[in-house]
Amino acid sequence: MDAFELLAHPVRLRVVHAMRGGRELTTADLCDRIRDVSKATVYRHVDLLTAGGVLEVAQERRVRGAVERHYRLRRERAGIDPATANALSLKDHRSAFAAAMAVLTAEFTAYLGRDTADPVADLVGYRQHAIWLNADELHNIIDGMRRAIAPGLANEPSPGRTQYLISPILFPVEVPPTDTDNTAADSRTQGPGV
């Protein structure tokens, strides 16, 4: 199974999110974190991620006659490289987007199910903005988001530090207007006498 197939699945993507920050978790720990998924399913997906090299066994120990494995994320394997991204078909992109949306829905539902959920105090946001950008402006926004998010990717869990799921999603919703469309829009917005 290639990196795209491994990561374009909602349960496996949730496991990857749970493992971020240098965590070492057992499959039982992951089952506690991903309670809306059966234990057998979590175990199966942990096995697939381990076989695919996204997770590795950090340590093993005997617990009541069984071997308990603590897994850790291999950060360099927990993403899609540019060559793979360039080779994706439109169907692949649709599948990846559906997986990302399924993860967002499942994680948000789990968050709201907690007794401590407080969207206002937790600064929960799900705003959407439709903005017109040329290629340079788009690259500047993407670079700015990367600069803002990248330093936090290495953060480890600690007291006072809450794990947030940040999901920048960008795609064009409308093609650029033609020159005649701009001229018509300009004359409508200028008003009389301008």
C-alpha positions in Angstrom: 0.0 0.0 0.0 1.5 3.4 -1.0 1.6 6.5 1.2 -1.5 8.0 -0.5 -3.6 4.8 0.1 -2.3 4.7 3.7 -3.1 8.3 4.6 -6.3 8.8 2.5 -8.4 6.9 5.0 -10.3 8.6 7.8 -9.4 6.1 10.6 -5.7 6.0 9.6 -5.6 9.8 9.4 -7.1 10.1 12.9 -4.5 7.7 14.2 -1.8 9.9 12.6 -3.3 13.0 14.2 -3.4 11.3 17.6 0.2 10.3 17.3 1.6 13.8 16.5 3.7 15.7 18.9 6.2 12.9 19.7 3.7 10.7 21.4 4.2 7.0 22.1 0.8 5.4 22.4 -0.5 1.8 22.6 -3.3 0.6 20.5 -5.4 0.7 23.6 -4.5 4.3 24.1 -5.6 5.0 20.5 -8.9 3.2 21.1 -9.6 5.5 24.1 -8.9 8.5 21.8 -11.0 7.2 18.9 -14.0 5.8 20.7 -16.4 6.0 17.9 -14.4 3.3 16.0 -14.4 -0.4 17.0 -11.3 -1.7 18.7 -10.8 -4.3 16.0 -10.8 -1.6 13.3 -8.3 0.6 15.2 -6.0 -2.4 15.7 -6.3 -3.3 11.9 -5.4 0.3 10.9 -2.5 0.5 13.3 -1.1 -2.7 11.8 -1.5 -1.2 8.3 0.2 2.0 9.3 3.0 0.0 10.9 3.5 -2.3 7.9 3.5 0.8 5.7 6.2 2.5 7.8 4.1 5.4 9.0 4.2 4.1 12.6 7.0 2.2 14.3 7.3 0.3 17.5 9.0 2.5 20.0 9.0 -0.1 22.8 7.5 -3.4 23.9 6.8 -4.8 27.3 5.1 -7.8 28.8 1.8 -7.0 30.5 -0.1 -10.0 32.0 1.5 -12.4 29.6 0.8 -10.3 26.5 3.2 -8.0 24.6 2.1 -4.4 24.8 3.6 -2.2 22.0 4.0 1.5 22.2 4.0 3.1 18.7 5.4 6.4 17.5 4.8 8.3 14.3 7.6 8.5 11.7 7.0 12.1 10.7 9.0 11.8 7.5 6.5 9.1 6.4 3.3 10.8 7.6 2.7 12.9 4.6 2.4 12.9 0.8 5.5 13.8 -1.1 5.3 16.3 -4.0 5.9 13.6 -6.6 3.0 11.5 -5.3 0.8 14.6 -5.1 1.5 15.5 -8.7 0.6 12.0 -9.8 -2.8 11.9 -8.1 -5.9 11.7 -10.3 -9.0 13.8 -9.8 -10.6 10.6 -8.3 -7.7 10.4 -5.8 -8.2 14.1 -4.9 -11.9 13.4 -4.3 -11.1 10.5 -2.1 -8.5 12.4 -0.1 -10.9 15.3 0.4 -13.7 13.0 1.5 -11.4 11.4 4.0 -10.3 14.8 5.3 -14.0 15.9 5.7 -14.9 12.6 7.4 -12.0 13.2 9.9 -13.2 16.7 10.6 -16.7 15.6 11.2 -15.7 12.7 13.4 -13.3 14.7 15.5 -15.7 17.7 15.9 -18.5 15.3 16.9 -16.1 13.7 19.5 -15.1 17.2 20.7 -18.8 18.2 21.2 -19.5 14.9 23.0 -17.1 15.9 25.8 -18.5 17.3 29.0 -15.8 20.0 28.8 -16.6 21.2 25.3 -16.9 25.0 25.1 -16.6 26.2 21.5 -16.4 29.9 22.6 -13.7 29.5 25.3 -11.8 27.0 23.0 -11.8 29.5 20.2 -13.4 27.0 17.8 -13.5 28.3 14.3 -15.0 27.1 11.0 -15.2 30.3 9.0 -15.0 30.2 5.3 -13.9 33.1 3.1 -14.3 33.4 -0.7 -11.5 35.7 -1.9 -10.1 36.7 -5.3 -6.4 36.0 -5.6 -3.9 36.0 -8.4 -1.1 33.4 -8.4 1.3 35.5 -6.4 -1.3 36.4 -3.8 -2.3 32.7 -3.4 1.3 31.6 -2.9 1.8 34.4 -0.3 -1.2 33.2 1.7 -0.1 29.6 1.5 3.4 30.5 2.6 2.0 32.6 5.4 -0.1 29.7 6.6 2.9 27.4 6.5 5.0 29.8 8.4 2.3 30.1 11.0 1.6 26.4 11.4 4.9 24.7 10.8 6.6 25.7 14.2 3.7 24.1 16.0 4.0 20.8 14.3 7.0 19.9 16.4 5.3 20.8 19.7 4.9 17.9 22.2 2.0 17.5 24.6 2.5 19.4 27.8 0.4 20.9 30.6 -1.4 23.9 29.3 -1.0 22.8 25.6 -4.2 21.6 23.9 -4.1 19.7 20.6 -6.0 21.5 17.9 -6.9 20.2 14.5 -6.1 22.9 11.9 -7.3 22.2 8.4 -6.6 24.8 5.8 -8.5 23.9 2.7 -8.0 25.8 -0.5 -9.6 25.3 -3.9 -10.8 27.6 -6.7 -14.6 28.0 -6.7 -14.9 30.3 -9.7 -12.7 30.9 -12.8 -11.2 34.4 -13.3 -13.6 36.8 -14.9 -12.9 38.0 -18.4 -11.8 41.6 -19.1 -15.3 42.4 -20.1 -16.7 41.1 -16.8 -14.2 43.4 -14.9 -15.2 46.4 -17.0 -18.9 45.8 -16.3 -18.3 45.2 -12.6 -16.2 48.4 -12.4 -18.9 50.6 -14.0 -21.6 49.1 -11.7 -19.6 49.8 -8.5 -18.3 53.3 -9.3 -21.8 54.9 -9.1 -23.0 58.0 -10.9 -20.7 60.9 -11.6 -17.5 59.0 -10.8 
